[in-house]
Amino acid sequence: MVERKKSSQLFGTDGIRGKANHYPMTGEIAFEVGRAAAYVLKKKNGRNKILIGKDTRLSGYMLESALTSGICSMGTNVVLVGPMPTPGIAFVTRSLRVDAGVVISASHNPYDDNGIKFFSSDGFKLPDSTEHEIEKAMFTETLKNIRPEGAGIGKAYRVDDASGRYIEYVKSTFPKGRTLEGMKVVIDCSNGSAYKITPFVLTELGADVIAIHSKPDGININANCG
């Protein structure tokens, strides 16, 4: 059980957000969120696989590791897809037929913020009622004695072709018989999660692409760009 700050609610209108490494965006809270989410989702659908993606923020590594540990500690497996745009994470959540998806991102906010947002198996935001169940499980004794052992512990693995699946999907939405040949396109990638995918898609469609702000280092996301 975690200690809740007075008058505090973890889930807002867009998941959990805050300054990275400060409440509620700490490794400790992310671990407990992972445990509670695994418990609630497994109880609802009886299966056990959750996907995690993120943007390029430095703190994403910390939160990804903590979430993964929490989820696996409850006997649920984790699929890691790395940096991808939020719509891409929603898409592969459906495509890979997992029970839920998680995106670790704070969108347009500065690099030292971060967030945790859940998708249901269909790629849409979890219902508020399910978020409430997750939060309730975190702040009660519900999970205290649930400790799978041995082969009952979950495992984590990376899916290398997740971005490729999304790229093919995006290309398939472009009108048949049309290309971007003859066009020069400048794309500002904001040093964010689309820094590889967007230039690649546009190039595949025939455009002459100039990508700027496409070298994320963990702290330059949205910095004087985008």
C-alpha positions in Angstrom: 0.0 0.0 0.0 1.3 3.5 -0.8 0.8 6.6 1.2 -1.5 9.1 -0.5 -0.9 12.8 -0.2 -3.7 14.7 1.4 -6.4 15.9 -1.0 -4.6 14.1 -3.8 -6.0 12.2 -6.8 -3.5 10.4 -9.0 -5.5 10.1 -12.3 -6.5 13.4 -13.9 -8.2 13.9 -17.3 -5.1 12.6 -19.1 -3.7 10.0 -16.8 -1.1 10.7 -14.1 1.2 13.7 -14.7 3.8 15.6 -12.8 7.4 16.6 -12.3 9.6 13.5 -12.9 11.0 12.0 -9.7 8.6 14.0 -7.6 5.2 12.8 -6.3 3.3 11.4 -8.1 5.8 10.7 -10.9 8.3 8.7 -8.8 9.7 5.3 -9.4 8.0 4.1 -6.2 4.6 5.3 -7.4 5.1 3.9 -10.9 5.9 0.5 -9.4 2.7 0.5 -7.4 0.7 1.8 -10.3 2.0 -1.2 -12.3 1.1 -3.6 -9.5 -2.4 -2.2 -9.2 -3.1 -2.0 -12.9 -2.0 -5.6 -13.4 -4.3 -6.7 -10.6 -7.3 -4.8 -11.8 -6.9 -5.7 -15.5 -6.3 -9.4 -14.8 -9.3 -9.5 -12.6 -11.4 -8.0 -15.4 -10.3 -10.1 -18.4 -8.4 -13.0 -16.9 -5.4 -12.5 -19.2 -2.0 -11.1 -18.5 -0.1 -8.9 -21.0 0.4 -5.2 -20.8 2.3 -3.1 -23.4 4.5 -0.1 -22.5 5.7 2.6 -24.9 7.1 6.0 -24.2 8.5 9.3 -25.6 12.1 10.4 -25.6 12.2 12.0 -22.1 15.2 11.0 -19.9 12.9 10.0 -17.1 11.1 7.6 -19.3 13.7 4.9 -18.6 13.2 5.2 -14.8 9.4 5.1 -15.1 9.4 2.3 -17.7 11.6 0.1 -15.5 9.5 0.8 -12.4 6.2 0.1 -14.2 7.6 -3.1 -15.7 8.8 -4.3 -12.3 5.5 -3.7 -10.7 3.5 -5.4 -13.5 5.8 -8.4 -13.5 5.7 -8.7 -9.7 2.0 -9.5 -10.1 2.5 -12.3 -12.6 1.6 -10.2 -15.7 3.9 -10.1 -18.8 5.1 -6.8 -20.3 5.6 -6.0 -23.9 8.1 -3.1 -24.5 8.0 -1.1 -27.7 10.3 1.8 -26.9 9.8 5.4 -28.2 6.7 5.8 -30.4 4.1 8.5 -30.9 1.0 8.1 -28.6 -1.3 7.1 -31.6 1.2 4.5 -32.5 1.2 3.0 -29.0 -2.6 2.9 -29.2 -2.4 1.2 -32.6 0.1 -1.5 -31.5 -1.9 -2.1 -28.3 -4.7 -3.3 -30.6 -2.5 -4.9 -33.2 -0.6 -7.0 -30.7 -3.8 -8.0 -28.9 -2.5 -7.2 -25.4 -4.9 -6.5 -22.5 -3.8 -2.8 -22.1 -1.3 -0.3 -23.2 0.6 2.3 -21.3 2.2 5.4 -22.7 4.9 7.2 -20.7 4.8 10.8 -21.9 3.9 14.4 -21.0 3.1 15.5 -24.6 4.1 19.1 -25.2 5.3 19.7 -21.6 9.0 20.4 -20.7 11.4 17.4 -20.6 11.4 17.3 -16.8 7.7 16.5 -16.6 6.3 13.1 -17.4 3.1 11.1 -17.3 1.5 7.7 -17.3 -1.6 7.1 -19.4 -3.4 3.8 -19.9 -5.2 2.4 -23.0 -7.7 -0.4 -23.0 -7.2 -3.4 -25.4 -9.0 -1.5 -28.2 -6.5 1.4 -28.0 -8.8 3.9 -26.4 -8.3 5.6 -23.0 -9.3 3.4 -20.0 -12.7 4.2 -18.6 -12.6 6.5 -15.6 -14.2 3.7 -13.5 -11.2 1.4 -14.3 -8.7 4.1 -13.4 -10.6 4.6 -10.1 -10.3 0.9 -9.4 -6.5 1.0 -10.0 -6.1 4.0 -7.7 -8.3 2.4 -5.0 -6.2 -0.8 -5.1 -3.0 1.2 -4.6 -4.2 2.9 -1.5 -5.8 0.0 0.3 -4.5 -3.3 1.6 -5.7 -5.2 -1.4 -2.3 -6.0 -2.9 -0.3 -6.4 0.2 -0.1 -10.2 0.3 -0.3 -10.9 -3.5 3.3 -12.1 -4.3 3.5 -14.6 -7.1 6.6 -16.8 -6.9 8.8 -18.9 -9.2 7.2 -19.4 -12.6 4.3 -17.2 -11.5 6.3 -14.0 -11.9 5.8 -12.1 -15.1 8.4 -11.5 -17.8 9.2 -8.6 -20.0 10.3 -8.7 -23.6 10.8 -6.2 -26.5 9.0 -6.2 -29.8 11.3 -4.9 -32.4 8.8 -4.6 -35.3 6.2 -2.5 -33.4 7.3 0.7 -35.2 7.2 -1.2 -38.5 3.6 -2.3 -37.9 2.6 1.3 -37.3 4.5 2.6 -40.3 2.8 0.2 -42.6 -0.6 1.2 -41.1 0.0 4.9 -41.6 1.1 4.4 -45.2 -2.0 2.3 -45.8 -4.2 5.3 -45.0 -2.6 7.4 -47.8 -4.8 7.5 -51.0 -4.0 4.6 -53.3 -2.2 5.6 -56.5 -0.9 8.8 -55.0 2.6 9.7 -53.8 4.5 12.7 -52.5 7.1 12.5 -55.3 8.3 15.9 -56.4 7.6 17.4 -53.0 10.2 18.7 -50.5 8.9 18.4 -47.0 10.6 20.0 -43.9 9.4 18.2 -40.7 10.2 19.5 -37.2 10.3 16.4 -35.0 10.6 18.3 -31.7 13.2 15.7 -30.6 10.1 13.7 -29.7 8.8 10.2 -30.2 8.1 10.6 -33.9 11.7 11.6 -34.7 12.2 8.3 -36.7 8.8 7.3 -37.8 7.5 10.5 -39.4 10.5 11.2 -41.7 10.6 7.5 -42.7 6.9 7.5 -43.6 7.2 10.7 -45.7 10.3 9.3 -47.5 8.6 6.0 -48.2 5.7 8.0 -49.8 8.2 9.6 -52.1 8.9 13.0 -50.5 12.3 14.6 -50.3 12.4 15.0 -46.5 14.4 17.4 -44.4 14.1 16.5 -40.8 15.1 19.0 -38.1 15.2 18.6 -34.4 15.4 14.9 -34.9 18.2 14.0 -32.5 16.7 13.5 -29.0 19.0 13.3 -26.1 16.5 12.9 -23.3 16.4 16.6 -22.4 15.9 18.5 -25.6 12.3 17.3 -26.3 10.1 20.4 -27.2 13.1 22.7 -26.5 12.8 25.7 -28.8 11.3 23.5 -31.4 8.0 21.9 -32.5 
